[in-house]
Amino acid sequence: MDTLINIDNGGTLTDVCVWDGSDFTFTKTLTTPHDLSECLFTGIEKASERLYGEVNLERLLHATKHIRYSTTQGTNALVERRGPKVGILTTIEALADSLTTTDAESSLYRTLVEERLLVVDPSDTADQFEQDVVQAINRLTTLGAARVVVTGEDLAQEHRIRQVLLRQFPRHLLGSIPLIYSWELAGDRNDARRTWSCVINSFLHPTMERFLYGAERRLKEYKVVNPLLVYRNDGASSRVAKSVALKTYSSGPRGGLEGTAALARIYGLGRTLMMDIGGTTTDVGIVEDAVVTTAERGSIRGVDISYPMSDVHSRGVGGSSVITVKDGRITVGPESVGAAPGPACFGFGGKQATITDVNLLLGVLDPDTYLEGTFALDPARSTAVITETVAEPMGISLDEALVQMEQAYFEAVADSFAHLVTADTTLAAFGGAGPMSATGAARPAGVKQVLVPRTAAVFSALGISFSDVGKTYEVAAPAPTTDAVDATHRELLQRAERDMFQEGFALADCTMTSEVVLEDDHGAVLARTPYQPGDPIDALAPHATLRVTVTAHLTHPDLAEDVPVTPSPAPRAGTREVRSAADIVDTVAVHILDDLSPGDTGSGPAIVEGPFFTARVLPGWDFRVTAAGDLLLTDTL
């Protein structure tokens, strides 16, 4: 059976999960932000060593049917506001007001756009309109716009601007400032949503483009035939040239949600809350009755966009988030040290404190076994940084600072998902830092059950293995009539046939679903109905949008079913001294998850060392190992 490689690139660590048709092989490596292709290939090399007993990159690549890749680079860039300046050229007079109706929109607008929005009047004479467009483009570039969004009230106005720019600017000059035309990206009648989609897409595009095309070139050097697939936030994958940067935002968490849905099915869970803590962010989302919760119109950093999206919320709290003192209070994030320079204990020159430094000094982390002993931590560096940046400014001891920093971190993580908790919620905790903080964040949020999968450290990468190659098209029909929608549908089928051929699949071998979305004049959804050619359309609706999804199915892995197992005491691998208060150090049992058997149980305080992760079991929590080898924790207080 063909091998599938799934990669989730985070701000600090990059996860690789290989499915060989019968089992998973997985590993982690440090993210190399100066060249993301370096950590990609290093991770695949490490996976080949685990799979074959020796490093054999070419053997693994040539055995692989597809490489699916997701990244938080776009998410992290938006969280930390690192990206190009974006300009907007529009014919819509009040667009600036409609883009800043909420605090979230205003904040993002100030960072991404600022004063770089200019309006031209389409009612002017042809000569005056042409002059205004040229002056506006020149002005936007003078203001520092590296990319320009063109948005009009309709497609015709944008075409008119395009013709002016093609006439007035040489192609080599015009290409130096990439332009994006809003109606081509999204057939959404809501001007603000459509424009925001383009602005965010323009902001994310350079981050994705540089790496993805570079990675493709390196793969070709190994004569890899199948293209690199980009995993998207709608749960499907597509080749690099056919991917929209906007759809890569929060793609890793979508992989986590798909994995969470798989867990919910085998454990029979009703409401499952995903908590994926990486180096820079905590990502949370809901799976209800094993179905990923999806918003009709997605939201990014509190700003509505045109595309459907899984309902994932990202908070700037992660294993590499900076913990410091502001106005006499300990604060966590959203700034992150990432992988370079990383936490102080990494020894790469980090000068700011993180929860990784805190957990090292508390005794939760063993400096010699981090990342399965492949990477040693330096407690002396953590001590120096925390003393300088937190303990001394607060006027407290180092030990008191550690306890307060840990509590601040737990509260920050809990605050990211507490509003989503119901009485029957199970928290699925994963990511490199998720299991370490799960019980500490669950209790203040009111969660009584936590599930930590054995593959927690690479769980989003594992979740990508449940994806298929797919395309979604959304186009506004010229009129809400059967003939107009049928004609639009035929056009989309032609696009789908061409696109899927370029992906390597015949349209006849794919599955396809179509629906008509009926909307009012402002783009608000009135109704959604499945669609077949010839179906009557509700003539009372002002507008109709056709949405077509085409899917080429790939092989998916099978997860072990959960069955009752006879309980027995979990054997200890040793103990660890862990500080629980400024003046209290507990002797805590340490268990190695891979050495435990299904049915093994224990109680906190305890530490369970899993593959590439450390799970903290606080006092008042019990744990058991499930039939699938996962860790299920229950709050007994």
Secondary structure in CASP SS format (residue, H / E / C, confidence):
PFRMAT SS
TARGET T0000
AUTHOR 0000-0000-0000
METHOD secondary structure of the structure
MODEL  1
M C 1.00
D C 1.00
T E 1.00
L E 1.00
I E 1.00
N E 1.00
I E 1.00
D E 1.00
N E 1.00
G C 1.00
G C 1.00
T C 1.00
L E 1.00
T E 1.00
D E 1.00
V E 1.00
C E 1.00
V E 1.00
W E 1.00
D C 1.00
G C 1.00
S C 1.00
D C 1.00
F E 1.00
T E 1.00
F E 1.00
T E 1.00
K E 1.00
T E 1.00
L E 1.00
T C 1.00
T C 1.00
P C 1.00
H C 1.00
D C 1.00
L H 1.00
S H 1.00
E H 1.00
C H 1.00
L H 1.00
F H 1.00
T H 1.00
G H 1.00
I H 1.00
E H 1.00
K H 1.00
A H 1.00
S H 1.00
E H 1.00
R H 1.00
L H 1.00
Y H 1.00
G C 1.00
E C 1.00
V C 1.00
N C 1.00
L H 1.00
E H 1.00
R H 1.00
L H 1.00
L H 1.00
H H 1.00
A H 1.00
T E 1.00
K E 1.00
H E 1.00
I E 1.00
R E 1.00
Y E 1.00
S E 1.00
T E 1.00
T C 1.00
Q H 1.00
G H 1.00
T H 1.00
N H 1.00
A H 1.00
L H 1.00
V H 1.00
E C 1.00
R C 1.00
R C 1.00
G C 1.00
P C 1.00
K C 1.00
V E 1.00
G E 1.00
I E 1.00
L E 1.00
T E 1.00
T C 1.00
I C 1.00
E C 1.00
A C 1.00
L H 1.00
A H 1.00
D H 1.00
S H 1.00
L C 1.00
T C 1.00
T C 1.00
T C 1.00
D H 1.00
A H 1.00
E H 1.00
S H 1.00
S H 1.00
L H 1.00
Y H 1.00
R H 1.00
T H 1.00
L H 1.00
V C 1.00
E C 1.00
E C 1.00
R C 1.00
L E 1.00
L E 1.00
V E 1.00
V C 1.00
D C 1.00
P C 1.00
S C 1.00
D C 1.00
T C 1.00
A H 1.00
D H 1.00
Q H 1.00
F H 1.00
E H 1.00
Q H 1.00
D H 1.00
V H 1.00
V H 1.00
Q H 1.00
A H 1.00
I H 1.00
N H 1.00
R H 1.00
L H 1.00
T H 1.00
T H 1.00
L C 1.00
G C 1.00
A C 1.00
A C 1.00
R E 1.00
V E 1.00
V E 1.00
V E 1.00
T E 1.00
G C 1.00
E C 1.00
D C 1.00
L H 1.00
A H 1.00
Q H 1.00
E H 1.00
H H 1.00
R H 1.00
I H 1.00
R H 1.00
Q H 1.00
V H 1.00
L H 1.00
L H 1.00
R H 1.00
Q H 1.00
F C 1.00
P C 1.00
R H 1.00
H H 1.00
L H 1.00
L H 1.00
G C 1.00
S C 1.00
I C 1.00
P C 1.00
L E 1.00
I E 1.00
Y E 1.00
S H 1.00
W H 1.00
E H 1.00
L H 1.00
A C 1.00
G C 1.00
D C 1.00
R C 1.00
N C 1.00
D H 1.00
A H 1.00
R H 1.00
R H 1.00
T H 1.00
W H 1.00
S H 1.00
C H 1.00
V H 1.00
I H 1.00
N H 1.00
S H 1.00
F H 1.00
L H 1.00
H H 1.00
P H 1.00
T H 1.00
M H 1.00
E H 1.00
R H 1.00
F H 1.00
L H 1.00
Y H 1.00
G H 1.00
A H 1.00
E H 1.00
R H 1.00
R H 1.00
L H 1.00
K H 1.00
E H 1.00
Y C 1.00
K C 1.00
V C 1.00
V C 1.00
N C 1.00
P C 1.00
L E 1.00
L E 1.00
V E 1.00
Y E 1.00
R C 1.00
N C 1.00
D C 1.00
G C 1.00
A E 1.00
S E 1.00
S E 1.00
R E 1.00
V H 1.00
A H 1.00
K H 1.00
S C 1.00
V C 1.00
A H 1.00
L H 1.00
K H 1.00
T H 1.00
Y C 1.00
S C 1.00
S H 1.00
G H 1.00
P H 1.00
R H 1.00
G H 1.00
G H 1.00
L H 1.00
E H 1.00
G H 1.00
T H 1.00
A H 1.00
A H 1.00
L H 1.00
A H 1.00
R H 1.00
I H 1.00
Y H 1.00
G C 1.00
L C 1.00
G C 1.00
R E 1.00
T E 1.00
L E 1.00
M E 1.00
M E 1.00
D E 1.00
I E 1.00
G C 1.00
G C 1.00
T C 1.00
T C 1.00
T E 1.00
D E 1.00
V E 1.00
G E 1.00
I E 1.00
V E 1.00
E E 1.00
D C 1.00
A C 1.00
V E 1.00
V E 1.00
T C 1.00
T E 1.00
A E 1.00
E C 1.00
R C 1.00
G C 1.00
S E 1.00
I E 1.00
R C 1.00
G C 1.00
V E 1.00
D E 1.00
I C 1.00
S C 1.00
Y C 1.00
P C 1.00
M E 1.00
S E 1.00
D C 1.00
V C 1.00
H E 1.00
S E 1.00
R E 1.00
G C 1.00
V C 1.00
G C 1.00
G C 1.00
S C 1.00
S E 1.00
V E 1.00
I E 1.00
T E 1.00
V E 1.00
K E 1.00
D C 1.00
G C 1.00
R E 1.00
I E 1.00
T E 1.00
V E 1.00
G E 1.00
P E 1.00
E E 1.00
S E 1.00
V C 1.00
G C 1.00
A C 1.00
A C 1.00
P C 1.00
G C 1.00
P C 1.00
A H 1.00
C H 1.00
F H 1.00
G C 1.00
F C 1.00
G C 1.00
G C 1.00
K C 1.00
Q C 1.00
A E 1.00
T C 1.00
I H 1.00
T H 1.00
D H 1.00
V H 1.00
N H 1.00
L H 1.00
L H 1.00
L H 1.00
G C 1.00
V C 1.00
L C 1.00
D C 1.00
P C 1.00
D C 1.00
T C 1.00
Y C 1.00
L C 1.00
E C 1.00
G C 1.00
T C 1.00
F C 1.00
A C 1.00
L C 1.00
D C 1.00
P H 1.00
A H 1.00
R H 1.00
S H 1.00
T H 1.00
A H 1.00
V H 1.00
I H 1.00
T H 1.00
E H 1.00
T H 1.00
V H 1.00
A H 1.00
E H 1.00
P H 1.00
M H 1.00
G C 1.00
I C 1.00
S C 1.00
L H 1.00
D H 1.00
E H 1.00
A H 1.00
L H 1.00
V H 1.00
Q H 1.00
M H 1.00
E H 1.00
Q H 1.00
A H 1.00
Y H 1.00
F H 1.00
E H 1.00
A H 1.00
V H 1.00
A H 1.00
D H 1.00
S C 1.00
F C 1.00
A H 1.00
H H 1.00
L H 1.00
V C 1.00
T C 1.00
A C 1.00
D C 1.00
T E 1.00
T E 1.00
L E 1.00
A E 1.00
A E 1.00
F E 1.00
G C 1.00
G C 1.00
A C 1.00
G H 1.00
P H 1.00
M H 1.00
S H 1.00
A H 1.00
T H 1.00
G H 1.00
A H 1.00
A H 1.00
R H 1.00
P H 1.00
A H 1.00
G C 1.00
V C 1.00
K C 1.00
Q E 1.00
V E 1.00
L E 1.00
V E 1.00
P C 1.00
R C 1.00
T C 1.00
A H 1.00
A H 1.00
V H 1.00
F H 1.00
S H 1.00
A H 1.00
L H 1.00
G H 1.00
I H 1.00
S C 1.00
F C 1.00
S C 1.00
D E 1.00
V E 1.00
G E 1.00
K E 1.00
T E 1.00
Y E 1.00
E E 1.00
V E 1.00
A E 1.00
A C 1.00
P C 1.00
A C 1.00
P C 1.00
T C 1.00
T H 1.00
D H 1.00
A H 1.00
V H 1.00
D H 1.00
A H 1.00
T H 1.00
H H 1.00
R H 1.00
E H 1.00
L H 1.00
L H 1.00
Q H 1.00
R H 1.00
A H 1.00
E H 1.00
R H 1.00
D H 1.00
M H 1.00
F H 1.00
Q H 1.00
E H 1.00
G C 1.00
F C 1.00
A C 1.00
L H 1.00
A H 1.00
D H 1.00
C C 1.00
T E 1.00
M E 1.00
T E 1.00
S E 1.00
E E 1.00
V E 1.00
V E 1.00
L E 1.00
E E 1.00
D C 1.00
D C 1.00
H C 1.00
G C 1.00
A C 1.00
V E 1.00
L E 1.00
A E 1.00
R E 1.00
T E 1.00
P E 1.00
Y C 1.00
Q C 1.00
P C 1.00
G C 1.00
D C 1.00
P C 1.00
I C 1.00
D C 1.00
A C 1.00
L C 1.00
A C 1.00
P C 1.00
H E 1.00
A E 1.00
T E 1.00
L E 1.00
R E 1.00
V E 1.00
T E 1.00
V E 1.00
T E 1.00
A E 1.00
H C 1.00
L C 1.00
T C 1.00
H C 1.00
P C 1.00
D C 1.00
L C 1.00
A C 1.00
E C 1.00
D C 1.00
V C 1.00
P C 1.00
V C 1.00
T C 1.00
P C 1.00
S E 1.00
P E 1.00
A C 1.00
P C 1.00
R C 1.00
A C 1.00
G E 1.00
T E 1.00
R E 1.00
E E 1.00
V E 1.00
R E 1.00
S E 1.00
A E 1.00
A C 1.00
D C 1.00
I E 1.00
V E 1.00
D E 1.00
T E 1.00
V E 1.00
A E 1.00
V E 1.00
H E 1.00
I E 1.00
L H 1.00
D H 1.00
D H 1.00
L C 1.00
S C 1.00
P C 1.00
G C 1.00
D E 1.00
T E 1.00
G E 1.00
S E 1.00
G C 1.00
P C 1.00
A E 1.00
I E 1.00
V E 1.00
E E 1.00
G E 1.00
P C 1.00
F C 1.00
F E 1.00
T E 1.00
A E 1.00
R E 1.00
V E 1.00
L C 1.00
P C 1.00
G C 1.00
W E 1.00
D E 1.00
F E 1.00
R E 1.00
V E 1.00
T C 1.00
A C 1.00
A C 1.00
G C 1.00
D C 1.00
L E 1.00
L E 1.00
L E 1.00
T E 1.00
D E 1.00
T C 1.00
L C 1.00
END
